[in-house]
Amino acid sequence: MLVTHQFHPLFGRQLRCVGKRSNLQGDRLLLQTDDGAIWPLPPQWTDLVSIDPEVVVSNGRALLLVSNLMDLASMVEHLCCRLATRPRAECKDNYAAHVKGIMPLGDLE
């Protein structure tokens, strides 16, 4: 398999696929380098899946894909809603929402 993700250290290398696994982040192909090291890569980072049209149109200059930004916005909205419904008594002293002010002691002379 050819590694097609431009920012991956193995970009452009042809590697042997020795297996596949799935975890919370999704499917991973297990690619083996010449020295025997196994690299788990998403299929989207190989020639197994066609290149994302956003990457082609941006000519590799896009820092983030629109789909990634949409996922991030959903996650932030979900986290904000969870924090807004949390009872105030549940907050601890080290939470950013409950910071105690530190007052200067004045001159120590």
Backbone bond lengths (Angstrom), bond angles and torsions (degrees), N, CA, C in turn:
res aa  C-N    CA-C-N  psi(-1)  N-CA   C-N-CA  omega(-1)  CA-C   N-CA-C  phi
1 M - - - 1.440 - - 1.520 109.42 -
2 L 1.295 115.61 144.00 1.459 122.09 179.05 1.526 109.21 -95.49
3 V 1.342 116.86 129.58 1.465 121.41 176.62 1.525 107.20 -80.65
4 T 1.348 116.38 119.08 1.467 120.88 -173.79 1.525 113.91 -108.22
5 H 1.331 118.27 -7.25 1.473 120.60 -179.68 1.523 108.64 -72.49
6 Q 1.343 116.12 119.24 1.468 121.47 -171.75 1.517 114.43 -60.28
7 F 1.318 118.33 -30.23 1.460 120.33 -174.22 1.523 113.22 -100.19
8 H 1.321 117.68 5.16 1.464 120.55 178.02 1.530 108.95 -82.82
9 P 1.336 117.66 141.73 1.472 119.63 -178.87 1.526 114.18 -61.33
10 L 1.320 118.20 -20.90 1.469 121.05 179.48 1.533 112.21 -98.00
11 F 1.326 117.58 14.28 1.467 122.07 -178.57 1.532 110.65 -52.27
12 G 1.339 115.43 131.89 1.454 121.39 176.94 1.519 114.54 85.92
13 R 1.316 117.97 -4.81 1.467 120.46 -179.18 1.523 110.63 -92.04
14 Q 1.317 114.50 142.83 1.455 122.33 176.38 1.532 106.94 -94.28
15 L 1.335 117.51 120.39 1.460 121.92 -176.51 1.522 110.72 -125.90
16 R 1.320 114.85 157.13 1.462 121.21 179.56 1.528 109.20 -87.69
17 C 1.322 117.01 131.88 1.463 121.96 176.78 1.528 107.72 -86.51
18 V 1.352 116.09 121.70 1.465 120.70 -177.25 1.526 112.37 -109.66
19 G 1.317 117.43 1.97 1.454 119.85 178.54 1.513 112.38 169.25
20 K 1.325 113.46 -176.97 1.463 120.41 -179.16 1.522 107.16 -146.96
21 R 1.330 116.66 144.94 1.461 120.78 174.91 1.524 108.85 -144.76
22 S 1.310 114.64 163.68 1.463 120.83 176.99 1.521 108.54 -128.39
23 N 1.329 115.73 142.54 1.458 121.15 175.30 1.524 107.87 -141.94
24 L 1.327 117.36 -167.56 1.466 120.24 -178.02 1.520 112.91 -61.55
25 Q 1.329 117.55 -27.88 1.459 121.21 -179.63 1.526 112.51 -83.95
26 G 1.320 118.43 -5.64 1.454 121.35 178.52 1.515 112.61 117.79
27 D 1.326 115.72 -166.78 1.463 121.52 -179.27 1.515 110.94 -73.67
28 R 1.323 115.70 147.30 1.462 122.22 176.45 1.523 108.52 -135.67
29 L 1.328 115.40 135.30 1.456 121.31 171.31 1.518 107.04 -91.96
30 L 1.319 117.28 138.83 1.457 121.54 178.72 1.522 107.65 -97.89
31 L 1.323 115.92 105.89 1.461 121.78 -176.98 1.523 109.57 -104.81
32 Q 1.338 115.25 136.87 1.459 120.60 -176.18 1.524 110.65 -109.16
33 T 1.346 115.00 130.45 1.465 120.82 176.47 1.526 109.30 -86.59
34 D 1.330 116.41 172.59 1.466 121.51 -177.93 1.525 112.78 -60.51
35 D 1.336 117.18 -29.76 1.469 119.78 -179.44 1.531 112.55 -83.97
36 G 1.332 117.78 3.87 1.458 122.16 176.82 1.518 114.61 93.07
37 A 1.322 117.80 -6.05 1.469 120.89 179.77 1.527 110.11 -68.01
38 I 1.327 115.65 141.98 1.464 121.95 178.78 1.525 108.78 -104.26
39 W 1.322 115.83 128.65 1.465 122.72 179.68 1.526 108.26 -116.35
40 P 1.344 118.81 117.14 1.465 120.23 174.18 1.532 110.23 -82.26
41 L 1.320 116.59 120.57 1.469 121.18 -178.59 1.524 110.24 -127.96
42 P 1.339 117.30 143.51 1.467 119.35 172.95 1.530 109.22 -64.59
43 P 1.323 117.58 144.64 1.469 119.77 179.02 1.527 112.94 -56.28
44 Q 1.356 117.25 -29.37 1.461 121.30 -178.92 1.528 111.83 -65.05
45 W 1.315 118.53 -16.42 1.464 122.20 -179.34 1.522 111.54 -94.16
46 T 1.334 116.94 9.78 1.466 121.43 -179.85 1.525 109.33 -126.75
47 D 1.328 115.27 175.23 1.464 119.67 178.34 1.528 112.30 -78.29
48 L 1.336 117.59 2.12 1.460 120.71 175.47 1.531 110.48 -65.68
49 V 1.331 116.54 -32.48 1.467 122.91 179.81 1.526 107.87 -114.90
50 S 1.323 116.68 140.62 1.463 119.00 179.19 1.530 110.27 -65.05
51 I 1.312 116.98 152.13 1.460 122.73 -177.75 1.523 109.68 -65.93
52 D 1.332 115.53 138.12 1.464 122.47 179.60 1.531 109.47 -58.40
53 P 1.349 118.23 130.78 1.468 120.84 -179.57 1.530 113.57 -57.01
54 E 1.350 117.87 -32.09 1.470 120.23 178.41 1.523 110.93 -63.68
55 V 1.324 116.51 -36.44 1.465 120.51 179.00 1.525 109.72 -68.59
56 V 1.328 116.78 -39.93 1.468 120.71 179.85 1.524 110.28 -65.22
57 V 1.343 117.30 -47.85 1.463 121.76 -177.88 1.526 111.32 -63.65
58 S 1.337 117.08 -39.24 1.472 120.13 -178.14 1.523 112.08 -80.55
59 N 1.323 116.62 -3.31 1.469 121.80 -179.51 1.534 111.22 56.01
60 G 1.348 115.76 35.81 1.455 120.76 177.29 1.515 114.99 78.34
61 R 1.337 118.04 5.79 1.471 120.49 -176.35 1.524 113.26 -91.36
62 A 1.321 119.01 -12.77 1.466 121.29 -177.41 1.522 110.13 -72.24
63 L 1.328 115.63 128.13 1.460 119.87 177.31 1.522 111.11 -76.30
64 L 1.331 116.41 -36.67 1.457 121.91 -179.11 1.519 109.54 -135.29
65 L 1.320 115.30 148.01 1.453 120.39 175.60 1.525 108.87 -89.00
66 V 1.317 116.54 151.44 1.459 121.26 179.66 1.528 109.97 -57.84
67 S 1.322 117.44 -40.95 1.470 120.23 -179.75 1.527 110.88 -62.39
68 N 1.339 117.83 -37.88 1.467 120.74 177.18 1.521 110.96 -65.98
69 L 1.329 117.42 -40.55 1.465 121.01 178.58 1.530 111.25 -65.42
70 M 1.323 117.01 -37.81 1.467 120.73 177.71 1.530 110.40 -65.12
71 D 1.340 116.71 -42.19 1.469 120.49 176.96 1.524 110.73 -62.03
72 L 1.327 116.96 -42.44 1.460 121.39 179.16 1.530 111.00 -62.84
73 A 1.333 117.04 -43.75 1.466 120.86 179.33 1.530 111.03 -61.49
74 S 1.324 117.17 -40.58 1.469 120.84 178.20 1.520 111.04 -64.66
75 M 1.320 116.38 -41.68 1.457 120.46 -179.79 1.529 111.19 -65.12
76 V 1.337 117.37 -43.20 1.467 121.23 178.82 1.529 110.09 -63.69
77 E 1.326 117.21 -43.14 1.467 120.42 178.68 1.526 110.62 -60.83
78 H 1.322 116.82 -43.16 1.464 121.60 178.98 1.525 110.85 -61.77
79 L 1.324 117.14 -45.12 1.466 120.91 -179.77 1.526 111.42 -66.03
80 C 1.326 117.26 -40.10 1.470 120.48 178.77 1.526 111.03 -63.78
81 C 1.320 117.41 -40.19 1.467 120.85 178.73 1.520 110.52 -65.12
82 R 1.315 117.36 -39.13 1.468 120.54 178.49 1.520 110.62 -65.23
83 L 1.325 117.51 -41.16 1.464 120.42 179.72 1.524 111.33 -68.14
84 A 1.335 117.02 -37.00 1.463 120.89 -178.11 1.528 111.56 -67.23
85 T 1.318 117.86 -29.33 1.464 120.89 -178.43 1.522 112.62 -91.64
86 R 1.317 118.23 -3.28 1.464 121.89 -179.45 1.528 109.44 -72.89
87 P 1.337 117.90 132.30 1.469 119.86 176.87 1.527 111.04 -62.42
88 R 1.318 115.47 144.60 1.470 121.05 -177.37 1.527 111.69 -60.20
89 A 1.335 118.06 -36.92 1.467 121.27 -177.87 1.523 111.77 -63.56
90 E 1.326 116.71 -19.91 1.461 119.99 -178.78 1.525 112.19 -77.07
91 C 1.339 117.65 -18.01 1.462 121.16 -179.77 1.522 110.01 -68.44
92 K 1.289 116.32 144.59 1.459 122.01 179.47 1.518 109.40 -109.71
93 D 1.317 115.72 167.74 1.458 120.98 -177.67 1.524 113.42 -61.70
94 N 1.321 117.90 -26.95 1.460 119.16 -176.85 1.533 113.06 -93.15
95 Y 1.324 118.58 4.87 1.455 120.97 175.65 1.524 109.06 -74.69
96 A 1.300 116.88 146.60 1.465 121.27 -179.07 1.531 111.17 -62.91
97 A 1.319 117.85 -28.34 1.465 120.82 -178.37 1.531 112.25 -76.38
98 H 1.310 117.80 -11.22 1.462 121.22 -175.82 1.532 108.91 -134.67
99 V 1.298 115.90 71.70 1.463 121.02 -177.10 1.513 108.65 -102.06
100 K 1.324 116.11 128.20 1.462 120.01 177.63 1.518 108.84 -81.37
101 G 1.308 116.02 136.51 1.461 120.30 178.13 1.520 110.82 -74.10
102 I 1.291 116.81 143.66 1.459 122.25 176.54 1.515 106.83 -106.36
103 M 1.290 115.65 117.48 1.460 120.99 -178.09 1.523 109.45 -94.47
104 P 1.318 117.54 136.71 1.465 119.14 177.28 1.527 110.07 -66.34
105 L 1.322 115.61 146.35 1.462 121.00 -178.51 1.518 112.44 -81.17
106 G 1.290 117.20 -7.66 1.463 120.52 -177.20 1.525 109.87 89.55
107 D 1.300 115.77 -163.75 1.469 119.58 -179.63 1.517 109.85 -69.56
108 L 1.314 115.44 134.00 1.457 120.83 179.43 1.515 111.65 -94.93
109 E 1.321 118.61 10.91 1.468 121.97 -178.36 1.488 111.99 -78.20
